[in-house]
Amino acid sequence: MAADPSDGGGTTRLTRLQHALVTGLRQPPGDRGDELSRDRGRAGARGRADGHGHAAPGRLAARAAAAALADDGPRRRQLLYGRLAAVFFAGSGVLGLVTLPLPAPGSDTAATAAVSCAAVIVGIATWLAPWDKWPRWVSLGILPPAFALIALGNTFGGLDQHTYSLFFVVAFVWIGLAHPSRTSAAMAPMAAAAYILPMLAMPGDLVAGVSSAAITIPICVLVGEGIAWGVRRHDQIETALQRERDRAEHLRELDEMKDTFLSSVSHELRTPITVCRGHLEVLEDGAGEQDVRAVKETLVDELGLMGRLVDDLATLARADDPAMLRPDALAVDRFLDALSAKAQTILGGRLRVERDTRSAGSQARADPQRLTQALLNLVRNAAEHAQGDGPVTLRARALAPGWRFEVADEGGGVPPAEEQAIFEPFTTGSSPTDGTGLGLAIVRGIARAHGGEAGVDNRPGHGATFWVRIPG
């Protein structure tokens, strides 16, 4: 599709029609779902590599956007949880400042104000932190200052040992939301220390305080673990639902591709069938030998066209399947000699052959028959579509690694609007032709079966260079 040699391929109608054909003609009904899933994975990989597509641009763009959001989801969630922690910090600090006019018995107003201000400052810093760019475990660094502020607030907040226990609940709610299971349990010793240590500096029964911690901290851990389990289950359900939505969308697209494919095939077959029927219907009984011969020649030509279409469809169905290849060591020079001899019968005196100086004695790993088929398709394409009688150059270029085979003409080039579409099945471009429109689709399929690519370097008004690239 793209003229860029480095193009890695895309989720094109060629790919989808090939899989539609294979699925429709070969797939047993009971295995349809698994095959669709595998096809979707292969098509998706090609789509990420290339990004081109013409079967349904809006749908492909929507799917790409959904995939981007899905990939970005965990990072956005990390940012959300980081800012939630910032709200808890700042909100607790503001609450402490607002309640300063209502001091608890035995509280230190100045120290409490300082702790509250520190909480607000930590909240602002937490809000500004780039949590979406850091690993999730980094946010656990929020907990030591959180527990320290709770401990200091409890130390200077008055004689009631349990006033600040609610802040531990808030902390463990955040842990359950932002981190996986067992994180709350891992943070329990730090929370217990923050709960008990202030009681050493406070009047009252230390044993009663420890007993309170023995109840409060385990409850907080239960809250955190319960929320973490719920979040995990929610994520699993959401993932399963998204998978089912993607699967349903893919099935719908595949059905549309099958409809398009069958419609295109029926259109291509209807014309020669109509021609054959029309000639037979007008052939009168007792017609002369010349009339019968003319009708016979017409019928043979039309039947040949239908046979070629069926052969091309069979090739297209497996064009990008590596299993159809019989790779062998290919002497590039000898391959070019054999290929040019066949291309000469198509182009005559227009053919020019250029060899890379590095091709002498070099070998490529490819299926010689399939590669010949692809390159002869490009030669026929140049013979049929290149304007004028200018030369057509066949050349091979060594890459690092691999080879690039080119068929270059000096005709009018490809109309810019058709550069991407001409590699799709049943597309013949704007030039008049009696072909099936499958030649370039087969070329690309064969190139991809080799692990390579096919494309065109277009020079509108000056010609075009069609190429096939295969790895070494």
Legacy VTK file of the C-alpha trace (Angstrom):
# vtk DataFile Version 3.0
C-alpha trace
ASCII
DATASET POLYDATA
POINTS 472 float
0.000 0.000 0.000
2.512 2.579 1.104
5.416 3.419 -1.071
7.832 3.448 1.846
10.113 0.387 1.628
10.299 0.190 5.379
6.556 -0.173 5.647
5.739 -3.190 7.796
2.263 -3.928 6.464
-1.229 -2.949 7.581
-4.687 -4.225 8.352
-5.955 -3.918 4.783
-8.933 -5.253 2.954
-6.555 -7.726 1.296
-5.824 -9.314 4.653
-9.458 -9.354 5.701
-10.696 -10.732 2.372
-8.092 -13.482 2.461
-9.202 -14.542 5.922
-12.841 -14.206 4.913
-12.220 -16.526 1.980
-10.273 -19.047 4.058
-12.847 -18.971 6.854
-15.838 -19.172 4.546
-14.518 -22.029 2.395
-12.444 -24.109 4.786
-13.318 -23.437 8.392
-15.446 -26.097 10.153
-18.385 -24.490 11.982
-17.301 -25.788 15.364
-13.883 -24.116 15.196
-15.052 -20.728 13.939
-14.486 -18.836 17.165
-10.890 -19.951 17.763
-9.926 -19.237 14.160
-11.501 -15.794 14.308
-9.539 -15.060 17.440
-6.289 -16.081 15.771
-7.108 -14.117 12.608
-7.892 -11.053 14.723
-4.518 -11.283 16.422
-2.669 -11.509 13.100
-4.673 -8.705 11.530
-4.218 -6.565 14.641
-0.458 -7.044 14.576
-0.339 -5.897 10.958
-2.548 -2.961 11.771
-0.209 -1.762 14.546
2.763 -2.059 12.285
1.377 -0.107 9.372
-1.709 1.844 10.331
-3.265 1.858 6.837
-6.712 0.566 6.005
-9.502 1.268 3.572
-12.230 -1.264 4.273
-13.749 0.862 7.021
-11.596 3.882 7.922
-13.951 5.179 10.604
-14.187 1.817 12.299
-10.439 1.218 12.128
-9.778 4.687 13.551
-12.248 4.047 16.352
-10.605 0.722 17.124
-7.168 2.328 17.149
-8.412 5.000 19.531
-9.971 2.370 21.784
-6.733 0.377 21.777
-4.770 3.507 22.666
-7.129 4.229 25.543
-6.875 0.628 26.710
-3.077 0.781 26.660
-3.132 4.150 28.431
-5.746 3.081 30.999
-3.402 1.773 33.745
-1.288 4.929 33.631
-4.316 7.182 33.825
-5.551 5.148 36.739
-2.207 5.561 38.504
-2.493 9.320 38.038
-6.051 9.234 39.370
-5.061 7.299 42.502
-2.083 9.583 43.095
-4.332 12.618 42.977
-6.873 10.885 45.188
-4.117 10.550 47.790
-3.384 14.253 47.318
-7.051 15.046 48.040
-6.914 12.920 51.215
-3.753 14.713 52.394
-4.970 18.223 51.619
-8.497 17.538 52.824
-7.256 16.195 56.160
-4.962 19.217 56.576
-7.746 21.680 55.788
-10.050 19.840 58.202
-7.402 20.154 60.912
-7.016 23.886 60.287
-10.773 24.469 60.216
-11.239 22.725 63.580
-8.427 24.622 65.348
-10.943 26.985 67.017
-12.453 23.879 68.639
-9.407 22.490 70.461
-9.659 19.101 72.169
-8.640 18.869 75.840
-4.866 18.661 76.177
-4.160 19.515 72.532
-1.232 21.635 71.356
-2.817 24.147 68.957
0.436 25.347 67.401
1.734 21.827 66.807
-1.619 20.712 65.426
-1.646 23.683 63.043
1.866 22.783 61.892
0.854 19.167 61.259
-2.216 20.323 59.313
-0.168 22.735 57.204
2.344 19.958 56.508
-0.524 17.739 55.343
-1.711 20.456 52.928
1.817 20.925 51.559
2.284 17.172 51.081
-1.119 17.072 49.351
-0.084 19.773 46.874
3.211 18.020 46.126
1.391 14.711 45.695
-1.077 16.292 43.258
1.746 17.661 41.100
3.728 14.402 41.007
3.758 12.585 37.606
2.289 9.317 38.849
1.397 8.217 35.320
5.103 8.198 34.407
6.276 6.226 37.439
5.819 2.549 38.308
2.831 1.840 40.524
4.928 0.723 43.504
6.452 4.214 43.747
3.152 5.506 45.142
3.736 3.372 48.230
6.163 6.129 49.203
3.087 8.177 50.132
2.379 5.929 53.124
5.336 6.712 55.449
4.590 10.474 55.517
0.863 9.702 55.796
1.358 7.471 58.846
3.878 9.937 60.307
1.387 12.815 60.019
-1.325 10.668 61.623
1.051 9.806 64.482
2.017 13.459 65.016
-1.604 14.539 64.882
-2.464 11.932 67.487
0.467 13.065 69.672
-0.504 16.738 69.745
-4.247 16.436 69.164
-5.404 15.899 72.728
-5.965 13.265 75.372
-8.337 11.098 73.308
-6.249 8.219 71.991
-8.752 7.258 69.304
-9.440 10.580 67.578
-7.057 9.904 64.682
-7.884 6.204 64.201
-10.307 7.143 61.414
-7.407 8.452 59.359
-5.961 4.916 59.307
-9.208 3.733 57.695
-8.837 6.411 55.022
-5.238 5.340 54.369
-6.182 1.679 53.954
-9.100 2.556 51.682
-6.576 4.242 49.396
-4.215 1.252 49.598
-7.055 -1.063 48.559
-7.954 1.132 45.603
-4.447 1.814 44.337
-2.576 -1.427 45.019
-3.048 -5.179 44.626
-4.094 -7.660 47.271
-1.824 -8.276 50.262
-0.438 -4.735 50.092
-2.650 -3.717 53.008
-1.371 -6.652 55.055
2.217 -5.688 54.212
1.604 -2.124 55.424
-0.023 -3.248 58.691
3.205 -3.236 60.831
3.996 0.360 59.800
0.419 1.408 60.596
0.536 -0.362 63.976
3.764 1.459 64.873
2.201 4.794 63.896
-0.810 3.953 66.054
1.048 2.782 69.180
4.168 5.010 69.361
2.282 8.278 70.079
0.668 6.622 73.105
4.067 6.394 74.770
4.085 10.199 75.014
0.424 10.496 76.048
-1.078 10.062 79.502
-3.349 7.083 79.859
-3.366 3.320 79.834
-0.862 2.042 77.285
-2.346 -1.455 77.441
-5.737 -0.055 76.467
-4.117 1.728 73.542
-2.410 -1.458 72.361
-5.714 -3.304 72.649
-7.347 -0.609 70.532
-4.605 -0.966 67.923
-5.102 -4.740 67.910
-8.686 -4.139 66.795
-8.343 -1.029 64.621
-5.409 -2.074 62.424
-6.779 -5.552 61.524
-10.116 -3.950 60.612
-8.282 -1.464 58.413
-6.423 -4.334 56.762
-9.728 -6.129 56.127
-11.142 -2.973 54.564
-8.102 -2.523 52.325
-7.949 -6.166 51.244
-11.683 -6.237 50.579
-11.484 -3.159 48.366
-8.426 -4.563 46.540
-10.286 -7.814 45.846
-13.302 -5.862 44.571
-11.145 -3.695 42.308
-9.402 -6.753 40.906
-12.721 -8.460 40.167
-14.024 -5.272 38.556
-10.954 -5.108 36.306
-11.371 -8.756 35.310
-15.028 -8.258 34.442
-14.240 -5.086 32.519
-11.502 -6.864 30.571
-13.813 -9.782 29.754
-16.562 -7.425 28.588
-14.131 -5.483 26.392
-12.875 -8.744 24.913
-16.432 -9.766 24.072
-17.165 -6.362 22.541
-14.038 -6.609 20.399
-14.977 -10.126 19.374
-18.506 -9.094 18.408
-17.157 -6.159 16.415
-14.683 -8.406 14.639
-17.407 -10.909 13.765
-19.515 -8.102 12.351
-16.624 -6.785 10.282
-15.797 -10.261 9.053
-19.390 -10.777 7.928
-19.220 -7.468 6.067
-15.957 -8.513 4.429
-17.508 -11.797 3.339
-20.469 -9.931 1.843
-18.106 -7.596 0.009
-16.001 -10.500 -1.196
-18.960 -12.508 -2.479
-20.417 -9.438 -4.146
-17.108 -8.736 -5.917
-16.713 -12.344 -7.040
-20.279 -12.549 -8.317
-19.776 -9.290 -10.236
-16.568 -10.565 -11.834
-18.180 -13.875 -12.838
-21.463 -12.374 -13.996
-19.888 -10.505 -16.930
-18.292 -13.496 -18.734
-21.346 -15.650 -17.981
-23.588 -12.969 -19.526
-21.313 -12.742 -22.566
-21.368 -16.529 -23.046
-25.122 -16.726 -22.667
-25.710 -13.796 -25.019
-23.604 -15.300 -27.800
-25.240 -18.692 -27.441
-28.726 -17.180 -27.485
-28.125 -15.246 -30.702
-26.456 -18.206 -32.408
-29.101 -19.467 -34.786
-29.687 -23.072 -35.713
-27.815 -23.907 -38.876
-25.396 -21.000 -38.423
-22.410 -20.950 -40.705
-19.012 -22.337 -39.790
-17.538 -18.875 -39.493
-20.217 -17.747 -37.008
-19.809 -20.910 -34.947
-16.039 -20.449 -34.879
-16.385 -16.857 -33.742
-18.790 -17.806 -30.942
-16.517 -20.674 -29.934
-13.502 -18.374 -29.709
-15.488 -15.912 -27.614
-16.677 -18.645 -25.261
-13.162 -20.044 -24.860
-11.832 -16.568 -24.049
-14.552 -15.909 -21.488
-14.168 -19.340 -19.903
-10.432 -18.734 -19.757
-11.088 -15.483 -17.924
-13.308 -17.284 -15.408
-10.663 -19.986 -14.972
-8.025 -17.362 -14.365
-10.262 -15.680 -11.807
-10.783 -18.958 -9.950
-7.039 -19.686 -10.007
-6.265 -16.196 -8.728
-8.818 -16.580 -5.948
-7.261 -19.872 -4.890
-3.830 -18.232 -4.841
-5.103 -15.164 -3.015
-6.725 -17.308 -0.327
-3.287 -18.525 0.777
-1.073 -15.821 -0.677
0.352 -14.649 2.654
0.538 -18.103 4.244
4.182 -19.199 4.650
3.003 -22.824 4.531
2.352 -22.500 0.799
6.021 -21.690 0.133
8.798 -24.082 -0.787
11.814 -21.938 0.057
15.175 -22.820 -1.367
18.567 -21.243 -1.871
18.186 -18.971 -4.885
21.149 -17.862 -7.001
20.117 -14.274 -7.744
21.950 -13.969 -11.092
20.517 -17.187 -12.513
17.088 -16.309 -11.165
17.226 -12.956 -12.977
18.281 -14.687 -16.202
15.328 -17.087 -16.060
12.930 -14.298 -15.052
14.081 -11.946 -17.831
13.600 -14.701 -20.422
9.953 -15.016 -19.347
9.464 -11.254 -19.070
10.851 -10.844 -22.604
7.820 -12.651 -24.003
5.580 -10.073 -22.311
7.514 -6.877 -22.925
9.545 -7.678 -26.003
12.205 -5.082 -26.737
11.047 -2.815 -23.909
12.725 -4.951 -21.235
15.908 -3.765 -19.554
17.725 -5.746 -16.848
19.956 -4.141 -14.230
22.038 -6.163 -11.813
23.493 -5.146 -8.490
27.257 -5.638 -8.550
26.863 -7.451 -5.226
24.498 -10.002 -6.789
27.311 -11.947 -8.464
27.432 -15.289 -6.710
24.923 -14.129 -4.080
21.976 -16.178 -2.921
18.560 -15.395 -1.511
16.234 -17.639 0.481
12.898 -17.772 -1.330
10.396 -19.904 -3.203
11.531 -19.438 -6.839
8.118 -20.263 -8.337
6.140 -17.937 -6.095
8.680 -15.123 -6.395
8.638 -15.529 -10.180
4.842 -15.398 -10.109
4.894 -12.162 -8.121
7.465 -10.440 -10.320
5.787 -11.525 -13.562
2.583 -10.045 -12.210
4.452 -6.761 -11.845
5.829 -7.101 -15.371
2.311 -7.695 -16.768
1.077 -4.741 -14.762
3.721 -2.522 -16.383
2.922 -3.884 -19.839
-0.801 -3.195 -19.418
-0.798 0.107 -17.548
2.425 1.997 -18.292
1.735 4.674 -20.893
3.775 4.736 -24.075
6.394 2.311 -25.298
9.164 3.334 -22.942
11.554 0.828 -21.390
10.614 -1.299 -18.386
13.540 -2.071 -16.103
13.858 -5.247 -14.061
16.452 -4.989 -11.340
17.587 -6.639 -8.106
19.165 -4.702 -5.251
20.985 -6.154 -2.283
19.797 -4.892 1.084
21.173 -5.361 4.575
19.814 -7.949 4.972
17.706 -9.280 2.108
16.866 -8.328 -1.459
14.593 -5.885 -3.212
13.339 -6.781 -6.695
12.000 -3.889 -8.756
10.007 -3.395 -11.945
10.298 0.254 -13.024
8.568 1.935 -15.951
8.661 5.422 -17.444
4.932 5.755 -18.046
2.540 8.140 -16.378
2.858 6.687 -12.887
0.010 5.856 -10.541
-2.621 8.516 -9.772
-1.864 9.685 -6.215
-5.350 8.780 -5.040
-4.827 5.162 -6.134
-1.406 4.394 -4.646
-2.877 2.610 -1.659
-5.919 1.056 -3.302
-4.234 -0.751 -6.183
-2.964 -3.536 -3.923
-6.497 -4.403 -2.823
-8.369 -7.290 -4.481
-10.566 -6.511 -7.484
-8.957 -3.095 -7.918
-7.718 -2.297 -11.409
-7.104 1.413 -10.970
-8.257 4.038 -13.429
-6.603 2.455 -16.460
-8.846 0.321 -18.680
-7.998 -3.371 -18.349
-9.576 -6.778 -18.783
-7.765 -8.215 -15.742
-9.339 -9.535 -12.566
-7.805 -6.892 -10.290
-6.121 -9.575 -8.175
-2.570 -9.413 -9.547
-1.095 -6.839 -7.174
-3.013 -8.303 -4.224
-1.311 -11.626 -4.944
2.077 -9.898 -5.246
1.725 -8.406 -1.783
0.485 -11.687 -0.326
3.479 -13.603 -1.714
5.880 -10.955 -0.402
4.376 -11.140 3.071
4.451 -14.936 3.035
8.221 -14.581 2.645
8.276 -12.230 5.636
8.763 -9.217 3.370
6.620 -6.531 1.771
5.540 -5.128 -1.590
4.784 -1.565 -2.586
5.249 1.181 -5.149
7.506 4.224 -5.384
5.352 6.536 -7.430
6.507 9.356 -9.714
3.283 10.856 -11.112
3.770 11.824 -14.727
7.166 10.117 -14.897
6.526 6.477 -14.052
6.439 4.131 -11.092
8.680 1.538 -9.490
6.879 -1.491 -8.077
8.983 -3.514 -5.665
9.058 -6.741 -3.704
11.293 -6.934 -0.654
12.235 -10.241 0.959
14.542 -10.917 3.906
17.889 -12.545 3.340
LINES 1 473
472 0 1 2 3 4 5 6 7 8 9 10 11 12 13 14 15 16 17 18 19 20 21 22 23 24 25 26 27 28 29 30 31 32 33 34 35 36 37 38 39 40 41 42 43 44 45 46 47 48 49 50 51 52 53 54 55 56 57 58 59 60 61 62 63 64 65 66 67 68 69 70 71 72 73 74 75 76 77 78 79 80 81 82 83 84 85 86 87 88 89 90 91 92 93 94 95 96 97 98 99 100 101 102 103 104 105 106 107 108 109 110 111 112 113 114 115 116 117 118 119 120 121 122 123 124 125 126 127 128 129 130 131 132 133 134 135 136 137 138 139 140 141 142 143 144 145 146 147 148 149 150 151 152 153 154 155 156 157 158 159 160 161 162 163 164 165 166 167 168 169 170 171 172 173 174 175 176 177 178 179 180 181 182 183 184 185 186 187 188 189 190 191 192 193 194 195 196 197 198 199 200 201 202 203 204 205 206 207 208 209 210 211 212 213 214 215 216 217 218 219 220 221 222 223 224 225 226 227 228 229 230 231 232 233 234 235 236 237 238 239 240 241 242 243 244 245 246 247 248 249 250 251 252 253 254 255 256 257 258 259 260 261 262 263 264 265 266 267 268 269 270 271 272 273 274 275 276 277 278 279 280 281 282 283 284 285 286 287 288 289 290 291 292 293 294 295 296 297 298 299 300 301 302 303 304 305 306 307 308 309 310 311 312 313 314 315 316 317 318 319 320 321 322 323 324 325 326 327 328 329 330 331 332 333 334 335 336 337 338 339 340 341 342 343 344 345 346 347 348 349 350 351 352 353 354 355 356 357 358 359 360 361 362 363 364 365 366 367 368 369 370 371 372 373 374 375 376 377 378 379 380 381 382 383 384 385 386 387 388 389 390 391 392 393 394 395 396 397 398 399 400 401 402 403 404 405 406 407 408 409 410 411 412 413 414 415 416 417 418 419 420 421 422 423 424 425 426 427 428 429 430 431 432 433 434 435 436 437 438 439 440 441 442 443 444 445 446 447 448 449 450 451 452 453 454 455 456 457 458 459 460 461 462 463 464 465 466 467 468 469 470 471
